[in-house]
């Protein structure tokens, strides 16, 4: 479980011959790299990083490795704790 405003990282290990293509999806839709979202893979390690978590990031994330022999995947769900809002306002009734 993540915290709003924090960062999250998903990692997956993979092997395959020939080298698999790695695909990341969010709720079964391809993920695009942005200023907050980065992903990549090297030497059997795939990663997805999300900076500054927001409620809109809550979703199912999947890493899929695909080559001509087949496919394998790993799925994780991101849930967030909401930040507590401090309210310093007071009301006095006399």
C-alpha positions in Angstrom: 0.0 0.0 0.0 1.4 3.4 -1.0 0.9 6.8 0.5 -0.4 9.8 -1.5 2.6 11.9 -2.6 5.1 9.1 -2.1 6.8 7.1 -4.9 6.1 3.5 -5.9 8.3 1.0 -7.7 7.2 -2.4 -9.1 9.9 -4.9 -10.1 9.7 -8.2 -12.0 12.4 -10.8 -12.8 12.3 -12.5 -16.2 14.2 -14.9 -18.4 13.8 -16.2 -21.9 15.5 -17.2 -25.1 15.1 -15.3 -27.3 15.1 -12.2 -25.1 11.5 -11.3 -24.3 9.8 -8.0 -25.0 8.6 -6.4 -21.7 5.3 -4.6 -21.6 3.7 -2.8 -18.7 0.0 -2.2 -18.5 -2.4 -0.3 -16.1 -5.9 -1.8 -16.0 -5.0 -3.7 -19.2 -4.0 -0.5 -21.1 -0.4 0.2 -22.2 1.5 2.6 -19.9 3.1 5.7 -21.4 6.2 7.3 -19.9 5.6 10.7 -18.5 7.4 13.1 -16.1 5.9 11.0 -13.2 6.1 7.5 -14.8 9.2 5.7 -15.9 9.8 2.0 -16.8 12.5 -0.1 -18.4 14.3 -3.4 -18.3 17.8 -4.8 -18.3 19.6 -8.1 -17.6 16.4 -9.9 -16.5 15.1 -7.2 -14.3 12.0 -5.0 -15.3 10.9 -2.0 -13.3 8.1 0.6 -13.2 8.4 3.7 -11.1 5.6 6.1 -10.3 6.5 9.4 -8.6 4.2 11.6 -6.6 1.4 9.0 -6.2 -2.2 10.3 -6.7 -5.5 8.6 -6.2 -5.8 8.3 -10.0 -2.8 5.9 -9.9 -4.8 3.3 -8.0 -5.1 0.4 -10.4 -3.9 -3.1 -11.4 -0.4 -3.1 -12.9 0.9 -5.9 -15.0 4.3 -6.7 -16.3 4.3 -9.1 -19.3 7.3 -10.8 -20.9 6.6 -12.0 -24.5 8.7 -13.9 -27.0 8.0 -16.4 -29.9 7.9 -19.3 -27.3 5.2 -17.8 -25.2 4.3 -15.2 -22.5 4.5 -14.8 -18.8 3.1 -12.1 -16.5 3.0 -10.8 -13.0 0.2 -8.6 -11.6 0.1 -6.2 -8.6 -2.6 -3.9 -7.3 -1.7 -0.4 -6.1 -3.8 0.9 -3.2 -3.2 4.2 -1.4 -3.7 5.6 2.0 -5.1 9.0 1.9 -3.2 11.8 3.6 -4.8 13.2 6.7 -5.8 16.8 6.3 -5.1 18.9 9.4 -7.7 21.5 10.0 -6.6 24.2 12.4 -9.9 26.1 12.2 -11.9 26.5 15.4 -15.4 27.5 16.2 -16.3 29.0 19.5 -19.9 29.5 20.7 -20.4 31.8 23.6 
